[in-house]
Amino acid sequence: MVRGETIHFDLVAGESCRALAELGIRQRLPIGNGILTVDTLAQAVERADPARQDKGGHAARAALALLALARRWQGKAGR
């Protein structure tokens, strides 16, 4: 999401983050927040590009790592 001239950017960014966190807590799910909040299209390209910052990939890998950890804990709890 590229920042514009209104507060819409801040509202959408903040509420999206809050809703993802709430959903993860309520459903007990690892959810990666890969929503890009940028000031320019160039920043978005830099952060999204897998050959550069790969922010979406990082969010996905973090969620998968949390899922693997949760499964390990569930396995140990059943013993």
Rosetta blueprint (number, residue, H / E / L):
1 M L
2 V E
3 R L
4 G L
5 E L
6 T L
7 I L
8 H H
9 F H
10 D H
11 L H
12 V H
13 A H
14 G H
15 E H
16 S H
17 C H
18 R H
19 A H
20 L H
21 A H
22 E H
23 L H
24 G H
25 I H
26 R H
27 Q H
28 R L
29 L L
30 P L
31 I L
32 G L
33 N L
34 G L
35 I L
36 L L
37 T L
38 V E
39 D L
40 T L
41 L H
42 A H
43 Q H
44 A H
45 V H
46 E H
47 R H
48 A H
49 D L
50 P L
51 A L
52 R L
53 Q L
54 D L
55 K H
56 G H
57 G H
58 H H
59 A H
60 A H
61 R H
62 A H
63 A H
64 L H
65 A H
66 L H
67 L H
68 A H
69 L H
70 A H
71 R H
72 R H
73 W H
74 Q H
75 G H
76 K H
77 A H
78 G L
79 R L
